[in-house]
Amino acid sequence: MTRLLVIFSLTVLLLIGYAHPITAMTQDLGRHLLTGKMILATHHISRVNLFSYTYPNFPFLNHHWLSQVIFYLVFAASGTTGLFALKLLIVGLLFLLLVRAVYGQTSLTALLVSSLLSFPVLFERTDIRPELFSFLLLAVFVIILRQYKQKPTPLLLLLVPLEMLWVNLHIYFIVGIGLYGIFAIDEIWTHRQKLSHSHTVFFFLVFFLTCLAALVNPHWLTGALYPLLVFKNYGYSIEENQNIFFLQNYYFHWSIFFFETLVTVGFCSFLLTARKRSLADWLTLLAFTYIGASAVRNMPLSAIALFIPLTLSLTDNFQSLKAYLTGQKHVFTALAWSLTLFLAIVALWQGTQKGIGYQVAPGAERGVDFLEKQHITGRIFNNFDIGSYLIYRLYPKERVFVDGRPEAYPASFFRNTYIPMQEEPKLFDSVVKHYGISVIFFAHTDQTPWATSFLGTILKNPSWQPVYFDDYVIILLKKIPANMRVLARFGMTERTLQATLPKHPSSRQLLQIAYFFDRAGETTQAITAYARLLNHDALSCPALTRLAALESGVNPLLARLYTQEAQRLCR
């Protein structure tokens, strides 16, 4: 009964970490829904970049079309609530399948520690994205391959149709083949004296069929090889693809910390129980440590692949420790429960950082509502972060300059046009003239240096005038006859820029407004915005820190007071 209660509590804790407002709608989810709708309506999967006016015929391989269709069907039937429920169902099922695979073979303490080390890593990727299906399928692959290693079973054949599904659901399908390859190496080593045995022959026959299954996609061999080729034309770096060492240079990241802890515990635990660990265990640990370290988006794959061998290894270690502490069982129990309680508190804290709720989180929808309500038309210049949402809301009436798919544009486009045009006003004017751009829709939450440079210059450009500004986006119109009606009614200058905010804005929203003015070089307005945030939240360390810096050249005495308060509260 205790074990079932613990498993239930762990499942609830995991689901809490995923039960946050839907933030992916402003990022990729909207585009996924639109694409799924188009595929169902046309029975066709486009092979070019339909959504952009800059490169509308550029080749694009849609490797997750089936996920998009599933998402749209769920959305059409039950809206975002249905998508939210689907996410929780997948995550809950994934965890319970892994737990069932070790149930009866593991100690309760080992299960707790393994789970609580894994959860913060899984919390790195909690949005509604096609990769959710990859997480579930990876768990199924791990379970079936390990079962076959322990006792040959015809369930291995399930991996063939599952791989056929996976190759159409998400690009991580290659991970399933790679995992099978790890167990294939183990099979060769373990049965090297009798490779002609029927069970071994069957294992490799299914492996061959699973590899062939990757060809069952709309692009055949090109689609099967795509994970190996995708970065050959990838001209824009995004955070989720950065390695953990790069990101650690910029800020502390709880998920990275727990990933490093997870693999460190894994290596230590495996070394202490080396005789009981199979070659497949070691290769899985090595391969998925590398995979997770190479890109933060891959870290959840590591947590899933290592869950079973880590839990079994910890069980062996804890049993040895209990035997060593004979007569001091209470010491071991106290240590074990203290550790798990600490990990549970940290996991719960991290899991609730994105909030709790099933609604769609505020984003760019108010900005697009403004465009539609004011009947603003014309070619839009937008930044990378916001393109997918504009596609969702405006296609086919309007196409975008760029969106969040680097592989859908030539690498030279980012290198020679998109980035430099934000840093060089003359080049920007040239691109505007070339494409006939008359609207700027810019997500000012973009933290790139070129976005900061652009925000600092565009407000001073006499050819453009802001007409809308909120905590997420700013809209500017070119001063042409077609825009004069809206400009006359809503036009602002950099000095009179007023944000459209809810009646009771959150601290996050106020901070985004302050950051905008700060990055745009509008010192007076930045000070006012940070002061407003401080009135709303007297413990806001960003407000205190930036006010101390900004006031140093205006009011040194006030700057000193802010500095003292920041030193007291923000250590």
LOTORKE-418797 format. One record per residue: residue in three letters; x, y, z of N, C-alpha, C in turn. Coordinates in pm, whole numbers, plus 50000, padded with zeros to 5 digits. Example, Ala and Ser with C-alpha at 12.3 -4.5 7.8 and 13.67 -1.06 7.14 Angstrom:
<atoms>
ALA513194943150780512304955050780513204967050780SER512854977550708513674989450714512905000350787
</atoms>
This chain:
<atoms>
MET500824988050000500005000050000500865012650000THR501945012250079502855023750086503475026449951ARG503885015649884504515017149752503545023549652LEU502295019249651501305024849559501035039549591LEU501005042949718500795056749758501955065549713VAL503175060449723504345067949679504305069949528ILE503965059449453503885060549308502815070549267PHE501695070249335500625079949307501115094249334SER501805096049447502305109349483503335114349383LEU504215105349338505215109049239504555113049106THR503525105549068502815108648943502175122448951VAL501555125349065500925138449084501975149449078LEU503105147149142504185157149141504675159648999LEU504845149048922505275150548782504255158548702LEU502985155248720501935162048643501815176748682ILE502095179948808502065193948850503075202048769GLY504245196048744505265203048667504865205648523TYR503945197748472503465199448334502145206948327ALA501505209148442500175215148444500245230348453HIS501025236348365501145250948365500405256648244PRO500095269548247499415275648132500165272948002ILE499435272047894499995268447764500765280347707THR502075279047702502915289847651503325287647505ALA503165275547455503655272347320502795278347210MET501605283447243500735288747138501415300447066THR502095309047140502775320347079504065315947009GLN504525304047038505765299146979505455290246858ASP505355277246878505185268046766503805261746755LEU503085260946865501845253246866500825258446767GLY500685271446757499725277046662500015272646520ARG501285273146481501665268846346501405253946327HIS501655245946432501375231546422499875229246397LEU499035236546468497585234846451497155238646309LEU497655249746260497295253946125497765243746022THR498995238946038499525229145942498725216345945GLY498375211646065497545199646076496205201346007LYS495615213146025494335216045959494485215745807MET495565221645757495795222045612496025208045555ILE496755199745628497015186145581495715178245570LEU494865179645671493575172545668492685177745556ALA492735190745529491865196745427492325193445286THR493645192845266494175191045130494695177045103HIS494835168945210495445155645198496825156645132HIS497545167045168498845169445107499785175445210ILE501025170945209502045176245298502995184645213SER502985197545238503795206545156505285203445173ARG506015205045064507465202845064508245215845052VAL507545227045060508205240145053507715248845168ASN508395259945188508045269445294506875278245246LEU505675274045275504485281145228504265294545297PHE504745295945419504255306545506505015319645497SER506105320145425506935332045420506935338245281TYR506945351545275507045358145145508505359945103THR509445357845195510855359545160511375347445083TYR510995335345126511455323145059510305313145050PRO509255316344973508065307844969508285294344903ASN509315293044821509555280444750510785273044801PHE511285277244917512455270544971512065256645021PRO512835246144987512485232445028512395231245179PHE511335224545223511145222445367510595208445388LEU511245200945477510825187245506510085187245640ASN508805184345635507975184145756508085170345820HIS508915169345923509185156345985508225153146100HIS507305162146131506365159246241504915161646198TRP504615158946073503285161746019502195154146093LEU502465141746134501435133746200501095139446338SER502085144546408501835151246536500925163246515GLN501165170746409500355182546380498905178746351VAL498715167746280497355163046252496665158946382ILE497375151646468496795147346596496445159446682PHE497375168946691497105180946770495865188246718TYR495765189546587494615196846533493315189346559LEU493315176146544492095168346570491635169946715VAL492595169446807492255171346948491765185546972PHE492435195246912492055209246928490665211846870ALA490375206146754489075208046691487955202046775ALA488265191246846487265184346926487065190647063SER488145195547124488015200047263488875212147296GLY489405219047196490135231447219491445229247293THR491955240047350493235239147421493135230547547THR491925229247602491755220447719492075206047682GLY491645202047563491935188547516493425186447494LEU494105196447439495555195447420496285194547554PHE495815202347650496385201947784496215188047845ALA495035182247830494765168847883495615158347812LEU495795159947680496625150547604498055150747656LYS498585162647683499945163747736500075156247868LEU499135158547959499205151848090499035136748075LEU498185132547983497985118147960499275111647913ILE499965117947818501215112347765502275111547874VAL502425122347950503465122648053503155112748164GLY501905112348207501525102948312501715088448268LEU501305085348145501465071748092502925068048081LEU503725077348034505175074948021505775070948155PHE505475078448259506065075748391505555062548447LEU504275060048436503715047648492504235035248419LEU504495036348289505085025148215506495022248266LEU507265032748288508625030848340508605024848480VAL507695029748564507605024548701507175009848699ARG506215006748614505744992848605506874983448562ALA507784988548478508874980148429509854976348540VAL509934984548646510864981448756510114977348882TYR508794977248876507994974048994508334959749040GLY508624958349168508974945249222510454942249215GLN511214950249138512664947949127513464958749199THR512774968949246513484980549301512994983849441SER513874990049518513474994649650512715007649637LEU511905010749736511115022949735512025035249737THR513105034549812514025045849820514675048549686ALA515095038049618515725039749486514745045749386LEU513495041149392512485046549302512255061449328LEU512215065149454512025079149491513185087749443VAL514405083449470515575091449434515685092749282SER515515081649212515615081949066514555091049006SER513335090149058512245098549006512495113349034LEU512905116349156513045130349195514285136849134LEU515245128849091516365134249014515965136548868SER515055128148820514645129048680513635140048654PHE512725142448748511645152048725512145166048686PRO513105171848760513555185248721514175185648581VAL514725174348537515275173648401514125173348300LEU513095165648330511925165148243511225178648236PHE511285186348344510605199348347511255209448253GLU512385205948193513005214748094512105216447972ARG511335205947939510505206147818509085202047856THR508245211647886506895208547934505795214247846ASP506155220247734505135225847647504515215147558ILE503435218847491502765209647401503475210247266ARG504335200447244505125199747123505165185347072PRO505505183346945505585169646892506545160646967GLU507545166347034508515158147106507875150047219LEU506685153847263505985145947365505815131547320PHE505475129647193505305116047141506645108647142SER507735115947117509055109647122509385104947263PHE509035112947362509305109047500508595095947534LEU507345095047494506565082847523507125070847448LEU507425072547320507915061447240509295056947285LEU510125066247329511435062347382511265053447505ALA510345057047592510085048747711509655034747670VAL508775033747570508305020647523509465012647464PHE510315019147386511475012247328512385006947438VAL512675015247538513535010947648512954998647717ILE511674999247746511024988347821511044975447741ILE510674975847613510604963647533511994957747509LEU512964966247480514324961247456514904954847582ARG514644960747697515144954947822514414941947854GLN513134941447825512394928947848512954917747761TYR513254921047636513774910547547515144905847594LYS515934914847648517254910947698517124901247815GLN516134903647901515934894848016515304881447975LYS514314882447886513614870447841513004873347704PRO513504866447599512994869147463511474868647456THR510914878547388509464879847377509094885047240PRO507994880147183507544885147051507114899747054LEU506994905647175506654919847184507674928547111LEU508864922947087509884930547016509394935046879LEU508524927246818507994930746686507204943846687LEU506704947746804505954960246814506804972346777LEU508124971046790508984982346762508954986346615VAL508624977046528508584980146384507444989946352PRO506174986746386505114996546361505265009346443LEU505825007946563506035019946645507045029346579GLU508065023546516509045031946445508405038446322MET507485031446257506765037446145505965049646190LEU505355048546308504645060046364505625071246401TRP506695067346468507645076946523508275085546414VAL508625079546301509285087046195508385097946137ASN507085096746156506145106846109505665116146219LEU506045112946342505625121046456506655131546495HIS507955127646487508975137046536510355132546493ILE511255141946482512605139346433513425130446525TYR513005128946650513745120346744513585105546712PHE512915101946604512775087846570514135081046558ILE515155088846522516505083346509517025078446643VAL516525083946753516955079746887516485065346914GLY515295061946866514815048146883515725038246812ILE516135041546690517045032746616518395032146685GLY518865043546735520135043746807520105035346933LEU518995036147007518865028047128518865013147093TYR518145009646987518134995746942519564991446906GLY520315000446843521704997446809522554994646932ILE522315001847040523024999247166522764985147215PHE521494981147211521164967647256521644957147157ALA521794961047030522354951746931523814948846962ILE524574959346999525974957447038526044948347161ASP525164950747256525114942347376524784927847340GLU523864926047246523474912547204524654905347141ILE525414912347058526584906146994527624902247100TRP527854911147197528844908247300528394896847392THR527144897547433526644887547528526574873647467HIS526164872747338525984859747273527004857547162ARG528204862547183529234861747078529624847347044GLN529354838247135529684824247108528574816947034LYS527394822947029526254816046965525354826246894LEU525944833446800525204843746729524134838046637SER524234825046608523244818946520522004814046597HIS521974816546727520824812346806519564819346755SER518434812346760517194817546702516774830846763HIS516984832346895516594844846960517444856546911THR518734854046890519624864546840519294868046695VAL519044857846614518664860246474517364868346468PHE516394864746552515134872046556515364886546597PHE516244888646695516544902046743517074910846630PHE518014905446551518604913446443517664914646323LEU516804905046303515804906346197514864917946228VAL514424918846353513544929846394514284943146388PHE515574943046423516384955046413516434960046268PHE516634950746176516664954346034515324959945989LEU514234953646032512904958445995512604972046058THR513104974146179512904987146245513624998146170CYS514824995246123515545005046041514805007645911LEU514284997345848513504999145725512245007245752ALA511675005645871510445012745905510635027845899ALA511855032445919512135046845913511935052345773LEU511905043445673511685047945535510205050845507VAL509335046445597507895048045575507475062045619ASN507855071745539507505085645561507345092345425PRO506715103845418506445110045288507685113145205HIS508865113145268510085116945197511045105245181TRP510625093345224511395080945208512815082445262LEU513815079645178515195079445227515625093045278THR515205103745212515565117245259515005119745398GLY513765115245422513165116945553513865108545658ALA514275096345621514945087545716516325092845756LEU516975099845663518325105145690518285119445742TYR517115125345747517005139645779517645143545912PRO517515135646020518165139646146519675141446133LEU520285134746036521725135946016522085147845929LEU521085153645862521345164245765520785177845805VAL519875178045903519115190145932519995202145964PHE521115199946033521945211246075522895216145965LYS522855209845848523685214745738523145227945684ASN521855230245701521285243245664520515248545785TYR521245253545879520635258146004521345271046043GLY520875282045987521605294545997521325302946119TYR520505297846212520125306046327520215297646453SER520965302346550521145294946676519995298046771ILE519415287646828518355289346927518765282547057GLU518225287447166518695283147298518535268147318GLU517425262447273517165248347302518185239047236ASN518915244047136519915235847068521325238047121GLN521465246547221522795249247276523185238447376ASN524485235947386524945226047483524935231847624ILE524975223047721524815227447860525975236047907PHE527155233947852528335241447896528245255947846PHE527735257647727527555271147672526575279047758LEU525425272947790524395280047864524815282948008GLN525625274248065526065276548203526935288948217ASN527485293548108528295305748113527455318248133TYR526135316948111525265328648113524365329348236TYR523885317948282523025318248400522905304248459PHE522485303948586522275291148653520965285048606HIS520985272448574519845265648515519555253048596TRP518435252748666518125241348753518075228148677SER517495228348558517405215848482518785210548446ILE519695219448410521055215148378521735209748503PHE521545216648615522135211948741521665197848773PHE520375195148759519865181848790520255171548684PHE520415175948560520915166648458522335162248495GLU523165171848530524535168448569524555159648693THR523665162548787523575154248907523115140148872LEU522115139348784521585126448743522655117648680VAL523415122948586524415114648519525605111848612THR525915121248701526985118748797526605107448891VAL525385107848943524885096949027524865083948948GLY524495084948821524465072948737525835066648724PHE526855074548693528205069148678528705063248810CYS528495070648920528955065749051528245052749089SER526945052549069526155040749103526555028749017PHE526775031148889527175020248799528545014748837LEU529465023648875530805019148913530765010549038LEU529895014249132529785006649257529114993149238THR528374991749130527694978949101528094973948962ALA529364975948929529844973348792529564959048746ARG529684949448834529504935448794528074932248753LYS527144940148804525734937548773525234945648655ARG526034954748606525614963348496526004957148362SER525064956748273525314951148141526004961248050LEU526504956347938527104965447841526064975347790ALA524814970847775523744979747731523534991147830ASP523634988047960523494998548062524585009148046TRP525825004648032526935013948021526845022247892LEU526525015847782526425023047656525265033047659THR524165029147723523025038447737523435050547819LEU524135048247928524595059348012525525068647936LEU526485062847864527435071047790526755078647676ALA525935071547599525305077747482524345088847522PHE523525086447624522525096347661523095107547748THR524235105247809524945116347872525415126047765TYR525975120447658526435128947547525255135947479ILE524175128547453523005134347386522435145947468GLY522275143747598521705154147683522615166147696ALA523925163747706524865174747722525015182947595SER524745176947480524955183747352523885194147322ALA522685192747381521605202447358520595201147472VAL520205212347531519315211647647517965205447612ARG517555206647486516275200747447516325185447456ASN517545179647456517705165147461517735159547602MET517865168147701518045163147838516915153947885PRO515645156947855514595147547897514755133647838LEU515325132747718515585119547660516515111547751SER517515118247804518465111647894517775106748020ALA516915115248077516215111348200515345099048176ILE514695098348060513805087048030514615074348004ALA515665075447923516455063747887517195057948007LEU517595066548102518385061848216517535057848336PHE516235060448331515405058348449515475043948500ILE515275034248414515235020248459516605015448507PRO517675016748425518975011848476519455019348600LEU519155032248610519565039648729518815034948853THR517525032748839516725028148953517195014549002LEU517475005448910517954992048948519334992749011SER520175001348958521515002749013521475008749153LEU520625018949172520495024849306519945014849406THR519045006249359518514995749448519644986949500ASP520534982749410521674974449451522554981949550ASN522784994649524523645002549613523015004449750PHE521735007449753521065009549882520984996549963GLN520844985549895520824972749967522194970050030SER523254973149957524604971450011524844980850128LEU524334993150115524505002850222523744998550347LYS522554993250330521784988550445522504976950514ALA523094968150433523824956950492525044961950569TYR525684972350516526854978050582526474984750713LEU525254990650714524794997450835523944988450923THR524284975750926523544966251008523514970851154GLY522314971051208522154975851345521914990851352GLN522064997751239521825012151236520825015451124LYS519835007051115518835008851010518175022551018HIS517975027551139517325040551155518155051751094VAL519495050051095520365060151034520145060550884PHE520125048750822519895048050677518525053650641THR517515049850719516155054550692516055069750702ALA516685075350805516645089850824517345097050709LEU518495091750668519235097950557518435097050427ALA517875085350402517135083150277515915092350268TRP515155093050376513955101350371514265116150373SER515365120050436515775134050433516155138150290LEU516875129350221517275132050083516055133049992THR515155123450004513985123449915513075135349945LEU512955139150071512125150750105512715163350044PHE514035164750053514695176449994514485176749843LEU514695165449778514525164749632513085167549592ALA512135162649671510715164949641510375179749651ILE510905186449751510645200849768511215208649650VAL512445205349610513075212249497512295209649369ALA511905196949346511155193549225509815200749221LEU509145201449336507855208349343508035223249318TRP509085229049375509355243249354509615246149207GLN510475237949146510785240349006509565237948917GLY508785227648951507625224248869506545234848870THR506525243348972505485253648981505965267448934GLN507205268348884507755281348844506995287348724LYS506415278748643505675283648526504195285748556GLY503825284248683502435286048721501645273248712ILE500405273848756499495262348750498235266848677GLY497795258948583496575262348509496585256248371TYR495415255748309495295249548177494985259748068GLN494875272448104494535282648006495765286047920VAL495525293547813496615298147727497265310447792ALA498575310047809499295321147871499255333447780PRO499195345447837499205357647755500445358247668GLY500275363247548501415364347456501165375247355ALA501215371547228501115381447122499695383147070GLU498735376547132497375376947075496785390947074ARG497085399247175496525412747178497065421247064GLY498335419047030498925426446919498275422846786VAL498035409846764497375405646640495925410146640ASP495285409946756493915415146765493855429746719PHE494875437446758494935451446717495065452646565LEU495925444646505496065444746359494745442146290GLU494035431946338492795427946273491695438246298LYS491605443046420490555452646453490715465646374GLN491945469746351492205482346280492375480046129HIS492195467546085492275464145942493605468445882ILE494665465845957496015469145909496495457945818THR496855461245698497345451445602498695455945549GLY499305447345471500615450545414501655440745463ARG502755440445393503815430945428504425434545563ILE504635424145641505085425745779506555421745791PHE507335430245859508635425845906508455421346051ASN508785409046078508695403646214509995397046251ASN510215394946380511415387746421511145372946437PHE512215365546455512195350846456511205345346558ASP511175351346677510405345746788508895345846765ILE508405355046685506965357146676506365352046545GLY507205347646452506715343946320505685332946319SER505885322646401504965311246400503565315246445TYR503485324246542502165328546587501465337046481LEU502225345446412501635353346304501115344246193ILE501835333546166501355323746068500005318046112TYR499935314246238498705308346292497525317746279ARG497745330446307496635339946310496345346346174LEU497345348246090497165356645972497205349245839TYR497815337445833497885330245706496485325445666PRO496095326345538496885330145420496775344945383LYS496055353045463495915367245429497275374045424GLU498115370745520499455376545524500475365345546ARG501645367145487502755358245511503815365545593VAL504745358145647505705363945741507075366045676PHE507885374045742509265376345697510125364145733VAL509915359045855510665347645904509835341046013ASP510125328546045509445321946158510435312646227GLY509965305546328510845297846415511325284746360ARG511525283646230512055271446167513325275146089PRO514485275046150515705278846078515925270545952GLU515505257845956515725249045842514845252445723ALA513855261245741512935264945632513425276945552TYR514625281845586515205293445518516675290545489PRO517225296345385518665294445361519485300045477ALA520555293345510521425298245617521945312145585SER522155314945457522655328045415521655339145443PHE520365335745447519335345745477519525351645615PHE519795343145713520025348045849521355355445859ARG522345349945793523695355545804523825368945731ASN523195370045615523405381945529522255391945533THR521075387645579519925396645575519295398745712TYR518755388145770517935389545890518705396046005ILE519885390946037520645396446151521235410246118PRO521965411646007522565424945982521565436145959MET520365433145908519415443945884518895449946014GLN518995442646124518595448046254519695456446316GLU520905454546267522055461946321522455473746233GLU522035473446106522425483946012521175490545954PRO520825502545998519605509245951519535510645799LYS520655513045733520615514545588520225501445520LEU520755490545569520375477545513518915474645541PHE518445478345660517025476645692516155484145592ASP516495496645565515725504545470515735498145332SER516875492345294516995485845164516095473545155VAL516065465645262515215453545264513745457445264VAL513405467945338512025472945340511585476845200LYS512445483745129512115488044994511995476044900HIS512905466444915512915454744826511625446644837TYR511155444644960509965436344981508685444344993GLY508755457444997507565465445013506925464045150ILE507755463745253507285462045391506675475045442SER505515473845507504855485745560504435484245706VAL504665472445765504295469845904505455462845973ILE505735467046096506695459846180505935454046299PHE506045441046317505435434146432506585426946501PHE507015432146615508265427846675508045423446820ALA508455411246851508405406346989509625411847062HIS509425421747146510575428247211511135420247326THR510575408347351511165399247449512385392147392ASP512625393847264513805388347197515065394047263GLN515925385247316517085389647394518375390247313THR518295388247182519515388147102520115402147091PRO521425403147071522055416447057521495424246939TRP521185417346828520665424546712519265429846737ALA518475422646817517135427746852517265440246938THR518195440247032518435451947117518865463847032SER519735461246938520185471946849519025477446767PHE518185468546718517055472746635516075481346715LEU515775477046837514835484646919515365498646949GLY516685499946960517265512846990517255522446872THR517175517046750517225525646631515865527746565ILE515005517646570513745518746494512835529546551LEU512875531746682512035542046742512455556146699LYS513695557146653514215570246610514165571846459ASN513715561646391513635562146245512435570646204PRO512625581846133511515590846102510495584946005SER510845573845941509905567745845508895558645912TRP509105555946041508255546346112507715552546240GLN506505547946278505905553146400505175541946473PRO505405540746605504705530346681503225533646697VAL502385523246687500945524946706500395515646814TYR501205505746853500745496446956501965491247031PHE501775489347165502885484847248502295478047371ASP502735465947398502335459247522503555452047579ASP503335443347674504455436847741505135426247656TYR504615423747537505185413147453505635418347316VAL504845427047254505165431347118505055446547104ILE505685451446999505505465246957505195465046807ILE504245473446767503855474346626504165488546578LEU504845489346465505125502246402504635501846259LEU504175513146211503695514346074504575524045997LYS504785520845871505525529945784504625541745748LYS505205553345742504435565445713504145566445564ILE503125559145525502655559145386501155561845389PRO500565566245278499135569545277498225558545330ALA498535545945300497675534945341497585533645493ASN498595538745564498625537445710498235550145785MET497945560945713497755573845780496545573945873ARG495495566645839494305566445924494655561046063VAL495375549746067495735543746196496795552246266LEU497725557746191498765566146251498165578546316ALA497165584346251496545596446306495855593646439ARG495335581846454494585578446575495465572546685PHE496435564246648497195556746749498675560046751GLY499135568746662500565571446652501175576846780MET502365571846814503115576146932504555578846891THR505275585146979506715587046959507445579347068GLU508785579047057509545572047161509365578647296ARG509005591447299508815598547426507415596747483THR506455594047396505065592947443504565578547438LEU505475569047423505085555047409504405550147537GLN503165545547522502385540547635502015525947612ALA502195517847715501935503547702500465500347727THR499925491547646498595485947669498725474047762LEU498205475247883498335464747983496985461848046PRO496835450048106495605447248181495435457048297LYS494245457548351493975466748463494875463848581HIS495135451148604496005447148714497165438848657PRO498185445348603499295438048540500095430148642SER500705419548595501575411448681502955417648688SER503755412748781505135417548792505915414348666ARG505655402748609506355398948485506045408748373GLN504785412648360504415421948254505065435648274LEU505075440348397505715453248426507215452548401LEU507815441248433509245439648411509565439648261GLN508715433348181508945433048037508895447247979ILE507965455248027507865469147981509125476848019ALA509575475148143510785482048189511995477648108TYR512105464648084513215459448004513215465747864PHE512035467347806511955473047672512565487047669PHE512115495647758512635509347760514135509447790ASP514545500547878515955499747915516795496047793ARG516375485747719517135481147604517065491147488ALA515955498447481515805508247373516565521247401GLY517155522147519517935534147553517105545847600GLU515845543347637514965554047686515065554247838THR516085561147888516425560648031515305565848120THR514735577248085513695583248170512505573948183GLN512065568448070510915559448075511255546248144ALA512505541948128512925529648196512885531548347ILE513355542948395513325545748538511885545848589THR511005552348513509595552848552508995538848557ALA509345530548457508785516948450509305508248563TYR510595509148592511155501348703510585505948837ALA510375518948852509785524148976508355519048993ARG507625518348882506265512848889506295498248931LEU507255490848877507395476848916507735475649064LEU508595484549112508995484049253507815487449344ASN506925496249300505725499049377504795486949383HIS504835479049274504015467049267504635455649345ASP505955454849339506685444049406507955449949468ALA507875452949597508995459649666510235450849675LEU510105437849647511245428649657511815425249520SER511455432949418511935429949283513415433249269CYS514245423049266515685425249252516065431349117PRO515455426949004515795433648877515515448648881ALA514385452548942514055466848949515075474349034LEU515415469049150516375475649238517745476949171THR518195466149108519515466049045519605476048931ARG518595475848844518635484848728518395499448769LEU517545501948869517345515648916518625521448974ALA519365512849045520645517449101521585521648989ALA521605514048880522495517248768522015529548691LEU520715530048663520185540948582520195554248656GLU519955554048786519915566348864521305571748896SER522335563648874523685567948910524115580648836GLY523585582348714523925594348640522905605348651VAL521815602648724520735612448738520625617248882ASN520545607848975520385611149116521255601549198PRO522535604949217523465595949286523015591749425LEU522355600749500521895597249633520835586349626LEU519895587749536518855577649519519465564549468ALA520455565649381521125553749329521795546049442ARG522375553449539523035546949653522015539549739LEU520845545449755519805538849834519325525949766TYR519155526749635518745514749561519835503849570THR521085508149563522185498549571522195491649706GLN522025499249812522015493449947520865483549963GLU519705487249909518545478349922518755465649839ALA519365467149722519635455349638520645446149707GLN521655451949770522645443849841522025436549960ARG521045442750021520395436550138519455425250098LEU518735427249987517685417549950518105407349845CYS519105410649765519355402749644520705395649646ARG521165391649759522435384549766522275370449708
</atoms>
